[in-house]
Amino acid sequence: MRTSDLVIKGAKQTKPNRLFYGDNLHVLREHVASESVDLVYLDPPFNSNRSYNVLFKEKSGDESPAQIEAFGDTWTWSHETESLYIDMMNGSASNKVKDALEAMRKLLGDNDVLAYLVMITARLVELHRVLKSTGSLYLHCDPTASHYLKVMLDATFDAENFRSEIIWKRYGAHSNSRGFGSIHDVILYYTKSRSAPFNKLYQPHDPEYVTKRYRMQDANGRLFREQTLVNPAVRSNLQYNYTALNGVTYPFPPNGWKCSPERMRELDEQGRLLYPSKPGGMLRVKNYLDEMQGMPVQDLWTDVGYIGSTSPERLGYPTQKPIALLERIVAASSEPGDLILDPFCGCGTAITAAQQLDRKWMGIDVTTLAIDLIDARLRHTYGESVQESYEILGIPRDLTGAKALFARSPFEFERWCVMLVDGQPNEKQVGDRGIDGVIRIPVDAKGKSERILVSVKGGATNPGHVRDLVGTVQSERAAMGVFICMKTPTKAMIDAANRSGLYTYPVNSKKYPKVQIITVEELLAGQRPNMPVSLLPYFQAKRRSEEHDQMILDV
């Protein structure tokens, strides 16, 4: 077993796994040591639903790009992209990478595709740096840009380290009036060197193949097929005449036998040699079906199910991949104890696969929504104790950090606050009517729940904001409301909350203040709203493992 320690620059590791909130380029450069990672899987955001021609439309570059959102995957040519391009051309990127980028700019012009390639290439350079010499990388993409990405991977990893272009059948069928239905994704597999390990994987034989090839049975009913013992290449050391147990001597074929005299005798004693029925015929061997490992996995993956609308894995995350897909990649190119890195970890399928297969892992994502979802997914799958195995970094730890997050991105600040109270934040910052997230509490054993509405204010606040939440709780027929604010609430705000009345929890008739105010500083200190134990966000059918009110939900 190979082992690897997650090395974080300038920090002592206290837990084996890390989940980073932030820009992965910054995190890779500042926090991940060179040659510390065994396997990288990345599924960079790319809006393949947009028209292919629109992607090549020239951009002025005047607008500064917004933070990439998990549910709005867009890359645009901008001043930031131009600056990154210049940094790479003038920096430490290899000459091959610089030549490839320059050629791509001449070919494509300053458009979204080039912006995408520049952003990804900068990250590929860092991922190459953090990979061990025995490391592997799998880049998941769609056919819109896979051919360009392969060129940049050749430049970064060297063409000789290309291993496979895997085609994954993502959909059953698609209708396309202007072409053939697009039903696959592309996964580009590279290694850092020829010494990277690979574990050959097998899948069950196709029934039609078994019926066609394994047509014979022995006396015990075991299916077998005949196979030649002739060596495909000339082997002088295997050119011997063999005298079988039936007393007949069989001359060696021109290239020699496939096995040694000792192995030939062993096969004969086991009754596995098939003697020719006619003079001059060749010896053959029985290959039993039940001894075969199966069909080696090829580069066309049609046996890994996709996430359908009724799939039990479905989390509502638009780019979610099935766990079986990531388990195959992790199993093929790593060993237990190895470190798996996903720099665009999204809903955390690669992380879940790594956890399940006893690997160490590190995930990075640019949205608090993804970090919250992964945290909830791990707790849902492995229980609350799994939190002891990983740290969440990049999330504010004090009031100064919270204010910095609010200044950088008010929407991400709102999501983070909702995450602190185990609520599910809004996916988009539109039409939220002042509600930034929802907490759900169970009210019976049949899966019924009630909502607690969460409103977050990072800036100035007044009693009107609290009264608005009270009114929304009433109009939406929600159970309760939680008002989270950065600044200390005024007496008038507290009075508005106190006038909201009480909520009676139907499970045990316990009463709670209907609308409550809690500050960010209080949340950071570990305080939580006074309310019933909530369901895990994103997994509403599963109740938290904490004991509460002597109610058992059989769900």
N, C-alpha and C positions, 0 to 999 in steps of 0.2 A: 504494500500500500504506500502510495506517495502521499506526503502531507504538505500542506502549505499554510503559512501564517499570513493573515491579512495585515499588511504593513501600512500603517497610516503615518504619513510624514508629520513629525512634530507632535505626535499624540501617542499615549500609551493605550494599547488595546485592552479593554476590560471585558468585552463580550466577543464571541467569535464572529458575529454577523453584524453588518451595518446597512442602514437605510438612510440615504442622503436626500434631503430636499435642496435642490439648487440646480444651476446650470452644470451639466456634466462636464463640459470643457474645463470650467473652473475647478470642479471637484477633482477631476483626473490630474490636472496640473498641480494643484496645491495639496492634495491629501492622499494620493495613491502612489506608492513607491514603484520604482522600475522593477520589472521582472518579479512581480509578486502574485500574478494571476495565472491560473491554469486554463481557464476557458472563458471566452467572451461570447455572449449572445446579444445581438442588438437588432431591434425592430424599429428603425427610425420612423418618425411620423412623416407621412407623405400623403397628400390628398389626391388619391388616384381617381376620385369621382369627378374631378374637374376635367374639362375638355383637354385632350392632349395638345391641341393647337394653342389653347389659351396659355398653357405653360410656357410657350415659346414667344409670347408677346413681349415686346421690349418694355422695360420699366425705367422710369426716370430716376428712381433711387432717392427721391426727396424725402420720403416718409421714413421715420424711424420705426423699426419693426416692434410690434407688441410681443410680449412674452408668449412663447408657444404654449397653447392650451391643449390639454389632453383630448378635448372634444372639438378642436378647431385647428387641424394640422395644416399650417400654411408656412411656406418659406418664400420670402420675397427678396429680390436684389435691392440693397439699400446701402447707406453709408457704412453701417456696421459690417455688412458682408464685404464691401470694398476694402475696409480696413483689415479684416481678417485675411483676405486674399493677399494684400500687400505684406502683412506680417509673415505669412507663410513663404512668400516669394523672397523676402529678405531675411528670413529666419533660418532655423536649423533643420527644416524639412529637407529630405534627400533631393538630389538633383533630379531623380526620376519623378518624384512627386511634383516638383516645380515644372518640369517639362510637360507632364500630363495636364496640370492645371492650366498652363499657358495654352496648350493645344485645345483644351476644352473651351477656353474663352474665345479663341479664334473660331472654333466650330459653332458654338452656341450663341455667342453674344451675351449681353448682360440681361439675363432673364431669370425666371424662377428656377429653371432646371440648373443653371449654373450656380445660383445661390444655394440650392440644395447640395450640390456637389462640393462647393467650398466649405459649407458648414460640416458636412459629413467627413470630408477629407481631413479637416483639422482634428476631428475626433478620432479618426482612424490612425493618424500619426501618434496620438497619445495612447490609444489602445495597443498599438504595436509596441510602444515603449513599456507599458505595464505588464505585457504578457511575458511569461517565462520563455526560455528558448524552446521548451517542450510544449508551449501553449498552442491553443487552437482558437479560431474565430469563426462564428457563423453569422452572416449578415442576412437578415430577412427583408425582402423587398418585393415589389410587384414589377411586372414586365415593362412598365412605363419608363423606368430608369435603370433597370438591372444591368443593361449593357454598358452604360456609362460608369456605374458603380464598379463593375468588374475591371474596367480599365484602371480606376483609381486604386482598387485593391491590388492589382498587378504591380502598380507603381510603388505601393506602400510595403507589400509583403514579398514582392518578386513573383513573377509569373510561375516559376518552378515550384512555388509553395501553394499553388492552387490545387485543391484536391477534388472538389465535386461541385457541380451545379445541380442542386436538388430541386425537383419540381414537386410541389405539394398541391394536391387537388383540394382546393379550398371550398368549392361549391359543387353541388350536384349538376346544375345547369343554369345558364344565363342566356337571355335572349338579347341579341345585338343586331339591329337592322343593318348596320354598316360593316359588319364583319362577323367572324366566328365568336361564339360565346367565350368570354374570358372567365375561366374557372380555376386558375392556378396562381400561386405565388412562387417566387424564386428564393431559394436559400443558398447563398454563396459560402462555400466552406474552404477556408484557408488555414494553413499552419505557419508558425513562425520559422520552423526548420523541418528538415526531414526526420528529426528525432522525436517529433510529436507522437504520442501514443494513439492508437485507434483500436477500440474494442469492437470486433465484428459482431453484429447483431443479426438475429434470425427471426423470421416470421413463419407461421405455419404454411406448409405446401398448399398450393391451390388444389382443390378436389379434382379438377379436370386433369391436372398434371399427375396426380397420384393414380387416377384411373388409367391413364395412358401409359405411364412408365412402370408402375409396380403391379404388373399383371399376373405374377406368379406367386404361389404359396408353397412353403415347405410342409413337411409332415405335421408340424405343430400349428399350421395355419398362419404363420408369419409371412407377411407380404415382402417380396424382394424383387430386385431387378438384376439383370446380368450386366456386368461391366467388364470391359477389356482389361487385360493385364499387360498390354503392350505399352512401353514407355513412349511418349510423344517425341522425346529428344534422344539422341544417341548417348547411351550410358555404357561404356565399355566394362565397367565394374559389375554390371548387372547382366552381362551376356554369358549366361551359363545354361547348360542343359539340365532340366529338372526331371527326376524320376519320381513319379507320383506313387501314392499308396496303392493304386490299381496295377502297379508294376510296369506301366508304360513310361518311357522317357520322351519328354517333349522338348524339341530343340528350341533354343531362344529365338525370338523374333529379331529382325535386323537391328532395331534400336536397343534391344535388351528388354528385360522385364521391368515392371513398375516397383518391385519389391525384392528384398534380399532373399537368398536361399532359406534362411531361418524363418523369415516371415511367410514364405511360400509354404514351408512344411507346417507351420502353425495353422494357416488357413486350411490346408488339406486335412489336418487332424480334426479340425472343427467342423469338417463336412461342408466347407464353404466354397471349395473349388468345384467348378462345373467342367467335367471332362467332355471333350468333343465327341459327338456321335459318329463322325466320319473320319477316316484316316486323313492326316494332314491338317485337321482342324486345330484351332488354338484353345488353350485353356482360358476360362473366364472365371469371374468371382461373383459370389452373391453379395449384393448390398441390401441390407434389410432396412425397411422404412422406419421401423421403431428405433433404429440406432442413428438416424439422421437428425441433426439439430434443427433442420428446417431449411427454408430458402434464405440465403443471405439477403439482407435488406439492400435494395438497389437504390438508384438515385431518383426513381419515380415513386412518390409516396401517395398511394391512393387508399391505403388501409387505415390512415389516421383520421378519425372523424373530425368534422368541422363543428363549430359552435352554431347550432341551429336555434330557432326561436323558442323551442321547447327543451333545449338541452339543460340538464341539471347543473351544468357548470356555468351557465350564462349569468354574468354579472351586470349586463347592460352596458358594458364597455365596448365601444365600436370596433376596436382593433384586437379584441381578446383572442388568444390562440388556445387550442385545446391542450390540456396538461399532458396528454400522451405524446404530442409533438415535441414538447420540451424535454420530457423524460427520455425520449429516444436520443436527442442531441446530447444531453448531459451524460447518459449512460455510455454513448459511443466514444466520447472524447474526454472523459475524466474518470477519476477513481474516488472512492469514499475518502473524505478529508480534504479533497482539492477545493480550491477557491473558484467560484463561479461569479462572474461579473455581468450584470445587465445595466448598461448606462441609460437606457430608455425603458425603465421597468414597468411603466403603465400600470396594469392591474396586477402584476406580480406573478404571472404564470411561471416564468423561469425561476423565480425565487422559491415558489411553492415546490417546483420539481426538484430544485437543489436541496431544499429542506427534507423532502420526502426520501431522497436518495442518499442522505447522510453526507452532503457536501456543505462546505462553508459558502457563504454568499455575501455579495454586496450589490445593492441596487441604488440607482440614482434616478430621480425624476424632477422635472421642473415645476410640478404642480403639487400643492398640498392635497388636492383631491386624490391623486394617485397614491401618495404616501398614506393617507387615511384609509384608502381602500385596501392597500396591501396589509396594513396593520390589522384591520378588521378581518381580512381573509385568513391571515395566519392564526389569529385568535379563534376564529370560527372553526378552522380545520384541526388545530392542535390543542385548543384550550388556552385559558388565560396564562398558564405557566410558560407558554412559549415566549412570552415577552422577556423572560430572563435570558434568552439566547441572542437578543439583538438590541442594538441602540438605534434610535432615530436622531440623526444629526442635521444641522442646518435649520432646524425649527427653533424659534425664539425660546430662550431659557430664562430671560428676565425682561423687565419692562423696557429697557433700552432696545433689546432685540425686537420686541413686539412693535415698538414705535418705528424702528428701521424697516420692518416688513410692511407696515402700513404705508410708510412713505414710498416704498418701492412698488407696491402693488396692493391697493385697497381690497381688491377682490380676493387675492390670496390670503390677506389678513382675515377677511371674513370667513373664508373656508377653514383657516387654521383655528379660529375661535370656536366654530361649530364642532370641529374635530375634538377639541378639548372636552366638550360635554357629551361626547359619543353620539353626536347627531350626524345626519347625512347632509352635507352642504349642497347648495345648488350647483348644477352643472354649468349653467351660463348666467351671466349677470344681466339678464333682461327680464322684464315683467315680473320681478319678484315681489312687488307690492310691499317692500320693506321687510320681507321674510327671507333670511339667508340660509336657513336649514331647518331640518325637522328631526326631532327625537321621537322614537316610538316606544310605547310601553305596552306590555301584554295585559289583556284584561280577561282572558279565559284560556282554557286548554285547547281550544280549537283553532288557535292562530289569530284570533281577532286582536287588534291593537288600537290604541288611541294616540293622537299626535300631540306633541309639545312643540310649539313654534318657537324658533330662535331668531332674534333680531340682533344684529351687531352694528355698533357705531364706534368707529375709531377716532372720529373727530369731535366737534362740538355737539353737545347734547342738551335737550331741554325737556320739560314735562310733556310737551306735545308728542315727542317720540314714544314715550311710554304709553300715553293715552292711545296713540295709533295702534300699538301692539295689543292693548286691551281690546280695542274695537275689532281688530282682525281676528283675535282668538274667539271672540263672540260670534262674528259673522261666519267664520270658517268652522264653527262648532268644534274647535280643538279643546283638548283637555286643559292645557296650561300654556303659558308663554314664558320664555326666558329672555331677558334683555341684557346683553353683554356690552359693556362700555369701557373705553380706555380711561376716561377721566372719572374722578369720584362723583357719584350722583348727588344732585342737590336734594335739599329737604323736600322741595316740591315734586321732584321725580319719585322719591321714595313714597311720598303721600299718594301719588297717582297709582303706584303699584299696589299699595296697601288697600286702596278702594276697589280693587278688581274682584275681591271676594275669595272664596275658597273652592277648591276642587276636591270632591270625594272620590277616592279610588275605589272602584266597585269590588275589587278582590277582597279587601279587608275593612272597607269603610273608613280608612284613615284619611284625614283631611290635610291638604297642602295649599299654601298660598297660590292663587290661580296665576298670577303674574309676579315674577321675581326679578330682581336686578342683581347682577354680579359683575364685578370689575375684572379686567384682565389680570391685574395684580393679584387678586384673590384666587383666580384660576391657576396662576403660576405657582401660588403658594400651596396648591393642593385642594383648595375648597371647591365644592361642587354645588349646584342647585339642590334645594330640598325637594326631592321628587322620587317616585317609585323607580326601582331598578329598570333600566332600559334594555331594549333589544339591541344587539350589535347592528350598527348601520350596514346596509347592503345585504344583510342576512336576517331578514325579519322573522323567518320561521324558527330561528335558533335563539333561545333565551340565554342570557348571560349565566355563567356557572355559579354566580354568587347565590347564597341562600337568601330568600326574601319572602317574608310574610307567610311562610309555611304553605305556599302554593306551588304545586308541581304541575308543569305543563308537559303533557305527553305529545310532543310534536316531532 
